[in-house]
Amino acid sequence: MEGQLCANLEISVEKPPGASPPSFIALLKVYRELLVSRIRNTQCLIDNLIKNDYFSTEDAEIVIQFPTQADKVRKILDLVQSKGEEVSEYFIHVLQTVTDAYYELQPWLDEIGYKPSENICSKPVVNTDPVSRYCQKLRYELGRDSKFVMSYAQREEMLLEEIYSDSIMELVSFTNESLGKVCQLEALFDDAVGLINEDGETIYVFGDAGIGKSILLQKIQSLWARKQLEIGAKFFFRFRCRMFSCFKEDEAICLKDLLFKYNCYPDQDPAEVFHHILQFPHTVLFTFDGFDEIYSNFDLSSVPEMCSPNEPIHPLVLLVSLLRGKLLKGSKKILTARTGTEIQRNIIRKKVLLRGFSSNNLKEYTATFFKDEGQRTLVLNQLEANPNLCSLCSVPLFCWIIFKCYEHFHSMFDSHELPDCSVTLTDVFLLMIEVHLNRSLKTSLLKNNTRSQAEMFKSRKETLLALGKMAYKGMENSFFIFEQEEVSSVNISEGDLQLGFLRTVKGYSGCDNQCTYEFLHLTLQSFFTAFFLVIEEKVGAKELLQFFNECSSTETAQPTCLRIPWLKKQLAGKDPFRNKEHFHFTNLFLCGLLSRSKQKLFRHLVLPAVIKRKRKTLITYLGESMKSHLKGVTRSRLPNYNQVQVQPNFVWMLRCLYETQSEKVGKLAAKRMHANYIKLTYCNAYSADCGAISFVVHHFQKRLALDLDNNNINDYGVKQLLPCFSKLAVIRLSVNQVTDHGVKILYEELSKYQIVTFLGLYNNQITDVGAKYVAKLIEECSSLEYVKIGANKITSEGGKCLAQAIQKSKTMFEIGLAFNGITTEGGKSIAEAMQHNNSVKIFWLTKNELDDEAAMSFAEMLKVNKKLVHLWLIQNQITAKGVKYLSEALKENTAIKEVCLNGNLISQEEAKAFENEERIICF
C-alpha cells in the first residue's frame, strides 16, 4: 500500500525542471495514517516547531491535552497543514533529520525522494527526543568503555581493534552437533542459520575458561556503539553476572533501576525512555557474561515468577525473568558461560560453541601482537617446534599469557626463548607470576634484573601466600568477588594490589559502595588457590584433595547454575550455582606445582618434608582415581577389543597426570588401563590434551584403540600423539579440525609402525592433498582394514588417487567416502578399481556428485566383483536410467546384499519398475 501510494504521488513529489514545487500539504494528507502509526515521539516535533516560531505556546498546549500518542500526531498534522506549505515541509524535514527518533520513517522518506529546500535547510533542528538522546549517550558510554582492553598487570591499555582476533565460533544443536561456523557476528542474530528453538530468546555462547567469551561480548558492544552491528537494536545493556552475587538476600529493585543504575542513566525523562523500552522490547540487546560465576544463597524457588516490570524484587529474579522472556519478551539476549553449564532448552534460541584459535587465527593474532617481523618469525618458529606450547595457544587467554612472557624475555634478555622441554600450563602461569613480580622491581637503566625465579618467589612469599589465602577462601565457597574487608583481612597491601593479580570491579549497591576486587581471570584464582595448598604447611590430606572431591561426582548429567524449574535439576543439597571448572583448574595446578621439577622452586618456600608428604598423598589419589575412571569395560564392536567409555571428567584427570610430568605417574596410570579401547568421544578434548593422552598411552604395553571423535583437535594435536602411534591399532579423529598437514603426520607415523587397522577421519578439513596421503597409507600399510574419510573436501582428483590404492589393497574391508565432492570421473575410477579388489565388503559414496555414467561403471563392476556386500550411493544424481544399469548387473551378482539409492533423481513411480529386485533400495 505504502509503495503504491508513493508511485501514485511521484508526479507531485518529483516535478520536472521548471514545474511548480510539490505540495507538502497534499503529501501529509495522503500519508496521514502512515505518519500517525509510525511517529512515536511528539515532543521533539513540538519543540522544533516552537523554536522556529511555527507553533505558539497555545498550539503546544492544545496538542498535549490529547490522551493518546496517535491523537496527538493527528492534531499536530491538522495544525501544520493549516499553517501552509513551509510549515508542512519543515515538519517533514524534522522527521528526516532526527533519525534516531523517527527511524521507522526513514524508508518512507527515501522512497518519496524528499530533499529539503534551501529555505528549510537554513532552519535549525534540535534533537530533544529523550529516547534518541539516551541512545546517543548509551552508544557514547559503551563505545568509550569498549574501546580499550586492560592489558597485562593493568599497566597498559590496548585498543580493542588492534588486539582482537577472530576465533572459531561454531553453531551447534542441543546435543552439540555442528550446524556450521559463524563467519560474521551478525549471523549470531540471523534466524536463517543455527536456529534450534524459535520460542527461545537467548543466544547461549559457551566455551572453556579463557576461550574468549568476554572479549567477544566487548567486540559486539564496540560494533554496536559505532553503529556497525546491523541487528535493529537501539538499546544495549550489558551485565557481568558476578554482580548479582553482590546483592543481599533481602534486596529488591525494579527493572528500570537494574537497567539504568547499572548501565547508563538517562539525562532526560527516564520514565519516558523506560516506557519506550517496554513498548519496543525487540529494539533491546542484552549481554550477560559469566552466568556460571553467580554465587548466591538466595533461593529462587521461594519466589513466584516475575512478570511486572515495575514491581521491586530480588535482582536474580529479574535476571531469570529476562532470560525466560517474562520481562521484555522479544528482546535479544546473549548469555555466556563455561562449558558444562547446561541450561534447559526452552530459553535457548541458538547455541554457539567457542573453540579458540585455529592455526590461521593464531598466525593472525601473532601478527597483531608482534609488529616486528623478526620477533614474529622467532615466535612462530618456536611454536612450530613445540606443538604442546602451540596447542596451549589455541586458547586465547593462554596465548596472551605466553606471548606476554615472550615479550618480557625479549625486553629483559634480548631473547624469545621459552624452555625446550614439554611446557605445561603450570609452567606458563609460573612465568606469568614471575613477570608480574619482575615488573614491580626498581631496575637500573644499565643493568637487567638477574634474580632467579626461586629468589623472586622467596622474596615475595608473604604476598603470594596472602593472595593464595584469599583465593582459597573464595574457591571454597565459589566466591569470585572480594570486598575491601576481605582483602585487608589477609594482609594484602596497596603495593600488592599494584602487582596486577587483582583488579577493581565497579562497585555495586549490594557491596555498600566499597571497592571490590576480583582476580585478573578465574584461572588465576585457581592457580593461587593451588599455590596456597602447596606452601601452607598446615594443609592436610583432606584439604589438599578437597577440590578433587568436588569434581568426583558420579552424576553423569552436566552441572547447572540455578535452582529454578527451567534449569536441569541438581542433586538435593548441592549448590545450584556451582560450575566445576574452576575446581578442575585448581587440581591441575596443584599437580603441576607438586611435580618433581618444581621442588627446586618450592624448597625456598616450604619444608621439603611437607612437599614430599603432599606429593605422596596426591600420587596415591591419582592412581586410585584412574582406576575408578576406567572401570565398566564393555565388549567393542571391533573384535578383540574391550571398550571403556570415559566421562568428560577423565580428560581433566589426564590433564592432571600430564601436569605432574612424572614418568612414574604415567606408568602407574597406564597399568590401571585394563581396557584396550579407550573411547574419549564428546569430551571437549583440545589439541593440548593430546599431549596428556600420549603421556599415559605411550606406557601401555599392548596395542590400543583410541577414539577421539567429536572433539576439538587440530594438526598440533595429531603431532602431540607422536609418542603413542607405535601402540595405536585403531585411531579415530572424526569430527575435529584435522587438515592435510595432520593427515601427512598420520601417514608418516602409521606407515612406520604398520599396525593400524582402523583410521577414522570423517568430517574434518581434508582436501585432495590429504586424500593422496591416505591413499599412500592404504598402499603401504597392509594391516589397514577400515578407512572413514567422508564429509571432507575431496574431489575426483583425490578419488582417483584413492582408487589406485584400493585396486592394490588386499586387506581393506570398509571404505567411507560419503559427503565429499567426487564427480563422475572420480566415481568411474573407483568403480574400475573395485573390479580388481577382492577384500572390500562395504563402500560408502553417499552424497557425492555421481550420475548415470558413474552408475553404469558401478554396474560393470558388480558383474565382476563378487565380494562387495554393501554399496551406498544415496543422495547422488542418478536417474532411473542409472538404476536400470545397476539392476541389470545384479542378475549376475548374488553376493551383494544391497545397493542403496535413496535420495537420487528417481520418482516413486519410476521406482516401481525395480520392485522385484529387493536389493535395489530407492525409498
Protein Blocks (a to p, Z undefined) as FASTA:
>chain_A
ZZmmmmmmmmmmmccehiacddfklmmmmmmmmmmmmmmbfklmmmmmmmnopacfklmm
mmmmpmbfklmmmmmmmmmmmnojklmmmmmmmmmmmmmlmmmmmmmmmmnopacdfklm
mpccddfbfklmmmmmmmmmmmmmmmpccdehhlaccdfklmgccdddddddfkopaebd
cfbfklmmmmkgopabfkbcbdcddddehilpmmmmmmmmmmmmnopacghpabdcdddf
klmmmpcfkbccdfklmmmmmmcacfbhkllmmmmmmmmmmlpccddehkllpccfbdfk
lpccdfbfkbgcdfklmmmmmmnopgoghiacdddddehiacdfklpmbdcddebjafkl
mmmmmmmmmmblklmmmmmmmmmmmmmlmmmmmpmklmmmmmmmmmmmmmmnopabdcfb
dcdfklmmmmmmmmmmmmmpccdfkbccfbdfklmmmmmmmmmmmmmmmmmmmmmnopab
dcfklmmmnopafklmmnopaccddddfkloopacdddfbfklmmmmmmmmmmmmmklcf
klmmmmmmmmmcfbfbdcdfbdcfkbccddehiafkbcfklmmmmmmmmmmmmpmklmmm
mmmmbcfklmmmmmmmmmmmmmmmmmmmmgoiacdfbghiacddddfklmmmmmmmmmno
paklmmmmmmmmmbfcdcfehklpafklmmmmmmmmmmpmbdcdddfehiabdfklmmmm
mmmmmmmmbdcfehiabdfklmmmmmmmmmmnopafbdcfehiabdfklmmmmmmmmmmm
mkbmbdcfehiabdfklmmmmmmmmmmpckbfbdcfehiabdfklmmmmmmmmmmpckbm
bdcfehiabdfklmmmmmmmmmmmmmbfbdcfehiabdfklmmmmmmmmmmockbmbdcf
ehiacdfklmmmmmmmmmlcfZZ
